[in-house]
Amino acid sequence: MEFLELRNFLDRKVEQYNTPDFIANDPVCIPHLFQQKQDIEISAFFAAVLAWGQRKTIINKCKELLNRMDNAPYDFVLNHTDGELKRLLHFKHRTFNDTDLLYFVSFFKMHYSNFDTFEQAFIPLNGAFSIEDALNHFRSYFFSLEDFPHRTRKHISSPMQKSTCKRLNMFLRWMVRKDDHGVDFGLWNKIQPKDLVCPCDVHVDRVGRLLGLITRKQTDWLTAVELTTQLKQFDELDPVKYDFALFGLGVEKVL
C-alpha cells in the first residue's frame, strides 16, 4: 500500500479494535476489575507478566492469583501476614511459579512502602530518559532486593538482553496511553505516549512484516524500535495506538 492508503487502513482498524469490546477477551480485562490506582497497577503488571499462551487461560490464571490475594492486591502486598502468604504456594502458570510470585510480592511491598505509584519504578534517577533507559533501569531496580531468586530473572526482560520486551511494553501502553476509548488507563504522566515502544508479539510481528513496517530479519529489541519508528510516521504523538490494529489483524487472520 502507499503511505496514505496504509495510514488510513490502520487508522480504521484502530477505531475498530480500540473499543470496550476488546477488553473482555484480553488480559487488559484484569486491571479493569479495579478502581484504585495501585490495584490497577499491580493487577496489570501480573496480567502482563503472565501474558503467554491462550488469552482465556491467561485471564483465568490471573483471576486465580488475585483471588488468592482476596481480590485486593495493593492491601495484600503491603499488609499480608506470613499465614496469608501461604495462599500463594503452588500457584503456577507455565514457567512462572510460587518462588517467582513470592519475590514479586516482596518487591511490591518494598516499592509501595516508599512510593504511591508504580510509575516511579521505571524512572531512572539521572533525569532525561528513553523507554530503553526506563526498561533497563526497571529490571535493575526490580532485582535490587538481596534475596532475589536467580530463576525469576527470566520473567523480567530488558533491551540490554536484546528482548522485544513485549509484555513490559504492553504494560506501559496500558498505564500511559490516554484516549477516550476506555481500553488503556492513562494513569501515568512522567512517561508520555510518544515515547512508548510498540509491543511486538507474534501477531504484531507477522502483520508488521506483511505490511512492510518491519524489515529486520530477527525479532528483538531493535525490531520493536524499527516498527515503532515506522508507526511514528502515521502518528508521532501516539504511535503505539497501532498495536490495536496490528494485533487485531493478526488474531483475526485478516492478513
PAGUKE-40634 format. One record per residue (C-alpha): residue in three letters; x, y, z; residue number from 1. Coordinates in steps of 0.1 Angstrom, whole numbers. Layout:
N
SITE   type    east   north      up   seq
SITE    ala       X       Y       Z   NUM
...
***
This chain:
255
SITE   type    east   north      up   seq
SITE    met       0       0       0     1
SITE    glu      10      36      -5     2
SITE    phe      17      57      26     3
SITE    leu     -17      74      28     4
SITE    glu     -36      43      20     5
SITE    leu     -18      23      47     6
SITE    arg     -22      50      73     7
SITE    asn     -60      53      66     8
SITE    phe     -63      15      66     9
SITE    leu     -45      12     100    10
SITE    asp     -65      42     114    11
SITE    arg     -97      24     106    12
SITE    lys     -85      -7     122    13
SITE    val     -75      12     154    14
SITE    glu    -111      25     156    15
SITE    gln    -124     -10     151    16
SITE    tyr    -103     -27     177    17
SITE    asn     -97       1     203    18
SITE    thr    -131      -2     219    19
SITE    pro    -145     -16     251    20
SITE    asp    -155     -48     232    21
SITE    phe    -117     -55     231    22
SITE    ile    -114     -57     269    23
SITE    ala    -134     -89     278    24
SITE    asn    -112    -113     258    25
SITE    asp     -78     -97     265    26
SITE    pro     -56     -97     297    27
SITE    val     -63     -60     300    28
SITE    cys     -97     -70     314    29
SITE    ile     -78     -79     347    30
SITE    pro     -69     -44     358    31
SITE    his    -104     -32     347    32
SITE    leu    -117     -52     376    33
SITE    phe    -103     -25     399    34
SITE    gln    -108      12     407    35
SITE    gln     -79      21     430    36
SITE    lys     -48      32     411    37
SITE    gln     -24       8     429    38
SITE    asp     -47     -21     425    39
SITE    ile     -48     -14     388    40
SITE    glu     -10     -11     386    41
SITE    ile      -3     -43     404    42
SITE    ser     -30     -64     387    43
SITE    ala     -20     -50     353    44
SITE    phe      16     -59     359    45
SITE    phe       8     -95     369    46
SITE    ala     -16     -97     338    47
SITE    ala      12     -85     315    48
SITE    val      39    -108     330    49
SITE    leu      16    -138     328    50
SITE    ala       6    -130     292    51
SITE    trp      18    -160     274    52
SITE    gly      -3    -187     258    53
SITE    gln     -41    -186     252    54
SITE    arg     -57    -154     263    55
SITE    lys     -86    -174     281    56
SITE    thr     -60    -193     301    57
SITE    ile     -41    -161     310    58
SITE    ile     -72    -144     322    59
SITE    asn     -83    -174     343    60
SITE    lys     -48    -177     359    61
SITE    cys     -48    -140     367    62
SITE    lys     -82    -143     384    63
SITE    glu     -70    -173     404    64
SITE    leu     -40    -153     416    65
SITE    leu     -60    -123     426    66
SITE    asn     -85    -145     444    67
SITE    arg     -56    -158     465    68
SITE    met     -49    -121     474    69
SITE    asp     -86    -115     484    70
SITE    asn     -90     -95     452    71
SITE    ala     -72     -66     470    72
SITE    pro     -37     -68     456    73
SITE    tyr     -25     -34     470    74
SITE    asp     -36     -42     505    75
SITE    phe     -23     -77     502    76
SITE    val      13     -68     492    77
SITE    leu      15     -42     519    78
SITE    asn      -2     -59     548    79
SITE    his      -1     -96     543    80
SITE    thr       8    -119     572    81
SITE    asp      31    -150     568    82
SITE    gly       0    -171     570    83
SITE    glu     -17    -152     542    84
SITE    leu      15    -157     521    85
SITE    lys       9    -194     522    86
SITE    arg     -21    -190     500    87
SITE    leu       3    -182     472    88
SITE    leu      21    -215     474    89
SITE    his      17    -239     444    90
SITE    phe       5    -211     421    91
SITE    lys      18    -218     386    92
SITE    his      14    -206     351    93
SITE    arg      38    -221     325    94
SITE    thr      73    -214     339    95
SITE    phe      61    -188     365    96
SITE    asn      58    -204     399    97
SITE    asp      53    -196     436    98
SITE    thr      90    -188     441    99
SITE    asp      87    -161     415   100
SITE    leu      54    -149     429   101
SITE    leu      67    -146     464   102
SITE    tyr      95    -125     452   103
SITE    phe      72    -103     432   104
SITE    val      51     -97     463   105
SITE    ser      83     -88     483   106
SITE    phe      93     -64     456   107
SITE    phe      59     -47     456   108
SITE    lys      59     -44     493   109
SITE    met      93     -27     492   110
SITE    his      83      -4     464   111
SITE    tyr      49       7     477   112
SITE    ser      64      13     511   113
SITE    asn      83      41     495   114
SITE    phe      62      53     466   115
SITE    asp      25      57     459   116
SITE    thr      27      48     422   117
SITE    phe      44      21     403   118
SITE    glu      55      46     376   119
SITE    gln      84      56     398   120
SITE    ala      99      21     393   121
SITE    phe     105      30     356   122
SITE    ile     121      64     362   123
SITE    pro     159      65     362   124
SITE    leu     175      89     387   125
SITE    asn     196     107     362   126
SITE    gly     170     130     345   127
SITE    ala     160     126     309   128
SITE    phe     154      91     297   129
SITE    ser     141      69     268   130
SITE    ile     119      39     272   131
SITE    glu     150      18     266   132
SITE    asp     166      35     296   133
SITE    ala     134      31     316   134
SITE    leu     132      -7     309   135
SITE    asn     169     -13     317   136
SITE    his     165       7     349   137
SITE    phe     134     -12     359   138
SITE    arg     150     -46     356   139
SITE    ser     179     -35     377   140
SITE    tyr     156     -20     403   141
SITE    phe     132     -49     403   142
SITE    phe     161     -73     413   143
SITE    ser     176     -49     438   144
SITE    leu     164     -70     468   145
SITE    glu     193     -91     481   146
SITE    asp     173    -124     482   147
SITE    phe     160    -124     446   148
SITE    pro     158    -159     431   149
SITE    his     180    -163     401   150
SITE    arg     153    -182     383   151
SITE    thr     130    -152     385   152
SITE    arg     152    -131     363   153
SITE    lys     138    -148     332   154
SITE    his     104    -132     338   155
SITE    ile     116     -96     336   156
SITE    ser     132     -87     302   157
SITE    ser     151     -56     291   158
SITE    pro     166     -41     260   159
SITE    met     200     -49     274   160
SITE    gln     192     -86     268   161
SITE    lys     180     -77     233   162
SITE    ser     145     -87     241   163
SITE    thr     115     -71     224   164
SITE    cys     101     -66     260   165
SITE    lys      67     -73     246   166
SITE    arg      50     -78     280   167
SITE    leu      65     -48     296   168
SITE    asn      58     -26     266   169
SITE    met      22     -38     267   170
SITE    phe      20     -30     304   171
SITE    leu      34       5     297   172
SITE    arg       8      10     270   173
SITE    trp     -20       2     294   174
SITE    met      -6      26     320   175
SITE    val       5      55     298   176
SITE    arg     -18      58     267   177
SITE    lys     -46      84     271   178
SITE    asp     -77      84     249   179
SITE    asp    -114      82     254   180
SITE    his    -119      47     242   181
SITE    gly    -118      30     276   182
SITE    val     -92       3     270   183
SITE    asp     -59      18     282   184
SITE    phe     -59      36     315   185
SITE    gly     -36      66     311   186
SITE    leu     -27      67     348   187
SITE    trp       9      79     344   188
SITE    asn      22     113     334   189
SITE    lys      60     112     335   190
SITE    ile      62      87     306   191
SITE    gln      45     101     275   192
SITE    pro      26      81     248   193
SITE    lys      50      95     222   194
SITE    asp      79      77     240   195
SITE    leu      63      42     241   196
SITE    val      76      13     221   197
SITE    cys      51     -10     203   198
SITE    pro      46     -44     219   199
SITE    cys      59     -68     193   200
SITE    asp      42    -102     198   201
SITE    val      39    -129     172   202
SITE    his       7    -114     157   203
SITE    val      21     -78     155   204
SITE    asp      54     -91     142   205
SITE    arg      38    -111     114   206
SITE    val      14     -84     103   207
SITE    gly      41     -57     106   208
SITE    arg      63     -77      82   209
SITE    leu      34     -83      57   210
SITE    leu      27     -45      56   211
SITE    gly      64     -37      52   212
SITE    leu      67     -20      86   213
SITE    ile      94     -44      97   214
SITE    thr     124     -53      76   215
SITE    arg     148     -66     102   216
SITE    lys     153    -104      98   217
SITE    gln     153    -113     135   218
SITE    thr     128    -103     161   219
SITE    asp     145     -84     190   220
SITE    trp     146     -50     207   221
SITE    leu     157     -33     175   222
SITE    thr     128     -48     157   223
SITE    ala     104     -33     181   224
SITE    val     121       1     177   225
SITE    glu     121      -2     139   226
SITE    leu      83      -9     140   227
SITE    thr      76      20     163   228
SITE    thr      97      43     142   229
SITE    gln      76      34     112   230
SITE    leu      44      39     131   231
SITE    lys      55      73     142   232
SITE    gln      52      83     105   233
SITE    phe      14      78     109   234
SITE    asp      11      94     144   235
SITE    glu      42     109     160   236
SITE    leu      25     116     193   237
SITE    asp       8      82     198   238
SITE    pro      24      55     176   239
SITE    val      16      26     199   240
SITE    lys     -22      30     193   241
SITE    tyr     -15      10     161   242
SITE    asp      -8     -20     184   243
SITE    phe     -46     -25     184   244
SITE    ala     -47     -26     146   245
SITE    leu     -17     -49     141   246
SITE    phe     -27     -73     169   247
SITE    gly     -64     -74     158   248
SITE    leu     -55     -81     122   249
SITE    gly     -32    -109     133   250
SITE    val     -56    -125     157   251
SITE    glu     -85    -124     133   252
SITE    lys     -61    -135     105   253
SITE    val     -74    -107      83   254
SITE    leu     -39    -106      68   255
***
